[in-house]
Amino acid sequence: MGDRFHTNSPLAPGVVVLRGPEAHHLGTVCRARPGDELRLFNGDGHEYPARVVEVGRRDVAVEVLAVESPARELPFALRVAAPLPKGDRAQFLVEKLTELGVAELTLLTTRRSVVSPREAKLDRLARYVIEASKQCGRNVLMRVAGPVAWEAIVQQEMAPLRLVAHPGGGVLPARGEGDVSVAVGPEGGLTEEEVALAVSAGWQPVGLGPRILRIETAAVALAALLASP
């Protein structure tokens, strides 16, 4: 697949100039030289083979050679809603969901949530998505949205299959052909009232075994099971 670099700019065959962190990484860290090959992506679903034209102090000019559209996305939209875990576990959650092909991560606020993401934190989460996409080959960026209140997400989400992780819940149902939404509660769990609200809105409680899982473990486990062919 070669080295991959992200840009917010529109891409098409021709010369494009990279600036900012990606230019620094390409020119300073990777010590790119004219003629070196790389691949660009901007989240539009395509991948752009390119080669370095000129390396400057603050930018790198590259020539886009072609447009490719490798099939690396899931054939359905998988959306995950979960409270943000503490510390480095938030980065783990975002990276693994990106690798698994999740289309959107909605950050939840519930009665027992303990972390409230601020704008600076959301910016870091978006950067984690980019870095994970560079590594795994995704050309569509997972969207990170929220925070959204539990009451809103369970009422607004209308995917054909809606699952909420809850101890004592049923077995994972067959996925079917449509989109899937998954909700995971906070460290202290969802209240019985929150679960009842979800059930009344058409969500199905599912169990993940006899042990209590952390937020990121439950979310990644469910995403992995649902993303499997």
SVG drawing of the C-alpha trace seen along z (x, -y; Angstrom):
<svg xmlns="http://www.w3.org/2000/svg" viewBox="-42 -27 58 43">
<polyline fill="none" stroke="black" stroke-width="0.4" points="0.0,0.0 3.0,-2.3 3.2,-5.4 -0.1,-7.2 -0.7,-10.8 -3.9,-12.8 -4.8,-16.2 -8.0,-18.3 -7.6,-19.6 -9.6,-18.3 -7.5,-15.9 -7.2,-15.2 -4.3,-14.4 -1.8,-17.3 0.4,-19.0 -0.8,-19.6 1.1,-21.2 1.0,-19.6 1.4,-21.8 1.2,-21.4 1.8,-18.1 1.7,-15.9 4.2,-17.9 6.5,-17.9 6.1,-14.1 6.8,-13.5 9.6,-16.0 11.4,-15.9 10.6,-12.6 10.4,-10.5 13.1,-12.6 11.3,-12.4 13.1,-13.2 11.9,-14.1 10.7,-11.0 9.6,-9.2 6.2,-7.5 3.3,-7.9 -0.4,-7.7 -2.8,-10.6 -6.3,-10.5 -8.7,-13.1 -11.7,-11.1 -13.7,-11.2 -13.5,-7.5 -10.7,-7.5 -6.9,-7.0 -4.4,-9.0 -1.0,-7.5 1.5,-10.3 5.2,-11.2 7.2,-13.9 8.1,-16.8 9.8,-19.3 10.5,-19.4 10.5,-22.8 11.1,-23.9 7.4,-24.1 5.7,-22.3 6.0,-19.4 4.8,-19.5 3.6,-16.2 2.2,-15.2 -1.0,-13.2 -0.8,-10.5 -4.1,-8.7 -7.4,-8.1 -8.1,-4.7 -11.1,-3.4 -10.2,-0.3 -13.1,1.4 -12.2,1.2 -15.5,0.1 -18.2,2.2 -21.2,2.9 -23.5,1.3 -23.2,-1.6 -22.2,-0.5 -22.7,-3.3 -21.5,-3.1 -22.7,-5.3 -20.7,-5.2 -19.5,-7.4 -15.9,-8.6 -13.6,-6.4 -10.9,-8.0 -7.4,-8.8 -5.6,-6.8 -8.6,-4.4 -10.4,-7.0 -7.6,-6.8 -7.8,-3.0 -11.6,-3.2 -11.3,-5.5 -8.4,-3.7 -10.0,-0.3 -13.4,-1.4 -11.8,-3.1 -9.9,0.1 -13.0,2.1 -14.8,-0.1 -17.3,-1.9 -18.9,-4.8 -19.7,-7.0 -18.9,-7.2 -21.4,-9.2 -20.2,-10.2 -22.9,-9.7 -23.9,-11.4 -25.8,-9.2 -26.8,-9.4 -23.5,-7.7 -21.1,-9.2 -17.9,-10.7 -16.1,-12.2 -17.4,-15.2 -15.4,-15.8 -14.4,-19.4 -13.6,-20.8 -9.8,-20.3 -10.5,-16.7 -12.7,-16.3 -9.9,-17.7 -7.5,-15.1 -10.1,-12.3 -10.4,-13.5 -6.6,-13.2 -6.7,-9.7 -9.2,-8.8 -6.8,-10.1 -3.8,-8.3 -5.7,-5.0 -7.0,-5.5 -3.5,-6.0 -2.4,-2.7 -5.4,-0.5 -6.0,-1.9 -9.5,-3.4 -10.3,-6.3 -13.5,-7.3 -12.9,-8.9 -15.0,-7.7 -17.1,-10.6 -16.9,-11.5 -20.1,-13.3 -21.5,-14.5 -21.8,-14.6 -25.4,-13.5 -27.8,-12.7 -28.9,-9.1 -32.6,-10.1 -31.9,-11.7 -29.8,-9.0 -32.3,-6.2 -35.2,-8.2 -33.4,-9.5 -31.5,-6.5 -33.6,-4.5 -31.3,-1.8 -33.1,1.5 -31.0,3.2 -30.4,1.3 -28.5,3.1 -27.7,2.0 -25.1,3.8 -26.5,4.8 -25.7,7.6 -28.3,10.3 -29.3,9.3 -30.1,11.7 -27.7,13.3 -26.5,11.3 -29.1,11.5 -28.4,12.0 -27.2,8.8 -29.4,8.8 -28.9,6.5 -29.5,3.0 -27.5,0.5 -26.7,1.3 -26.5,-0.9 -24.8,0.2 -25.0,-1.5 -22.7,-0.9 -23.2,-2.4 -20.7,-4.0 -18.5,-2.2 -21.3,-2.1 -23.7,-0.7 -27.0,-2.1 -29.8,-2.5 -32.8,-0.3 -34.8,-3.4 -32.3,-4.1 -32.5,-0.5 -36.3,-0.5 -36.3,-3.7 -34.2,-2.1 -36.3,1.0 -39.5,-1.1 -37.8,-2.8 -37.0,0.5 -33.5,1.3 -32.6,4.9 -30.5,5.6 -27.6,8.0 -25.3,9.6 -21.5,10.0 -20.8,12.9 -20.7,13.2 -18.0,10.6 -18.4,6.8 -16.6,5.2 -15.2,1.7 -16.6,-0.8 -14.0,-0.3 -13.9,3.5 -17.7,3.8 -17.8,1.3 -14.9,3.0 -16.2,6.5 -19.6,5.7 -18.2,3.8 -15.9,6.7 -18.7,9.3 -20.9,7.2 -18.2,6.3 -17.3,9.9 -18.5,11.3"/>
</svg>
